[in-house]
């Protein structure tokens, strides 16, 4: 077979195509399922970091940066093997077959904005108001989960934890996540 050369896309629409290569029964296990708690905040985060243009990622580089920034939000990691980024890629509209760089350098400004997002989550979720950023990450964001593609949507089942009763007092919803840059929604089953 002849090698195919793919030109770098000029707009996000070119790279955010349907994940046609994923089998209908795709099962993926993730360790960062709790990142879905930040779902309502993500469009504002990407806007604040200059990654969006007219409600979509500016280009593939911006979407890939967002993928890694989500991992930083959860684990404070700047280097992550691609197989650990499956949920991040879905939430950022990056096709599963698109190769990712393993590491990015995160700027001081990006660290500050991500930490402001986490602080805002804590402030709005009154019952955990005295929790540290580390406590939020370790208790809720760093959570195993199982992704499954069925009925043209992704379904994420988050592993339950000791303090999940606090989710009952969460003042925002994350049960269905759908952004303009995503081809399929993610339905979250947690608690």
Residue pairs with C-beta under 8 A, 6 or more apart in sequence:
8 60
9 15
9 59
9 60
10 59
11 59
12 53
12 56
12 57
12 58
12 59
12 60
12 62
12 63
12 93
12 181
13 56
14 60
15 59
15 60
15 63
15 93
15 94
15 95
15 98
16 56
16 57
16 63
16 93
16 94
16 95
16 181
16 182
16 183
17 95
17 183
18 183
18 184
19 95
19 96
19 97
19 149
19 183
19 184
21 95
21 96
21 97
22 96
22 149
23 149
24 149
24 150
25 148
25 149
25 150
26 147
26 148
26 149
27 146
27 147
27 148
28 86
28 87
28 146
28 147
28 148
29 144
29 145
29 146
29 147
30 84
30 86
30 87
30 144
30 145
30 146
30 147
30 156
31 84
31 142
31 143
31 144
31 145
32 70
32 71
32 74
32 75
32 84
32 87
32 88
32 141
32 142
32 143
32 145
33 87
33 143
33 144
33 145
33 146
33 156
33 158
33 159
33 190
34 74
34 140
34 141
34 142
34 143
34 145
34 158
35 70
35 73
35 74
35 87
35 88
35 91
35 141
36 87
36 91
36 156
36 158
36 174
36 177
36 186
36 188
36 190
37 121
37 140
37 141
37 170
37 174
38 45
38 70
38 73
38 117
38 118
38 121
38 141
39 91
39 174
39 177
40 172
40 173
40 174
41 117
41 120
41 121
42 70
42 91
42 179
43 52
43 55
43 179
44 117
45 69
45 113
45 114
45 117
46 52
46 57
46 62
46 66
48 113
49 65
49 66
49 69
49 109
49 110
49 113
50 58
51 57
51 58
51 62
51 63
51 65
51 66
52 58
52 62
55 180
55 181
56 180
56 181
57 63
57 66
57 92
57 93
57 181
60 94
60 98
63 92
63 93
63 94
63 181
64 92
64 94
64 98
64 100
64 101
65 104
66 88
66 92
67 85
67 88
67 89
67 92
67 94
67 100
68 78
68 80
68 85
68 88
68 100
68 101
68 103
68 104
68 106
69 106
69 110
69 114
70 88
70 91
70 92
71 77
71 80
71 84
71 85
71 88
72 78
72 106
72 110
72 111
72 114
73 114
73 117
73 118
73 141
74 137
74 141
74 142
75 137
75 142
76 137
78 103
78 104
78 105
78 106
79 102
79 103
80 102
80 103
81 102
82 99
82 100
82 102
85 100
86 96
86 147
87 145
87 147
87 156
87 186
89 95
89 96
89 98
89 100
90 147
90 154
90 182
90 184
90 186
91 177
91 179
91 182
91 186
92 181
93 179
93 181
93 182
93 183
94 100
115 133
118 133
118 136
118 137
119 133
121 136
122 128
122 129
122 131
122 133
122 136
123 129
124 171
124 172
125 166
125 169
125 170
125 171
126 169
126 171
127 166
127 169
128 135
128 136
128 166
131 139
139 161
139 163
140 161
140 163
143 158
143 159
143 161
144 158
144 159
145 156
145 157
145 158
145 159
146 156
146 157
146 159
147 154
147 155
147 156
147 186
148 154
148 155
148 157
149 155
149 184
152 184
153 184
153 185
153 186
153 187
154 184
154 185
154 186
154 187
155 186
155 187
155 189
156 186
156 187
156 188
156 189
156 190
157 189
157 190
158 188
158 189
158 190
158 191
160 190
160 191
164 190
164 191
165 191
167 190
167 191
168 191
174 188
174 190
175 187
175 188
176 185
176 186
176 187
176 188
177 185
177 186
177 188
178 185
178 186
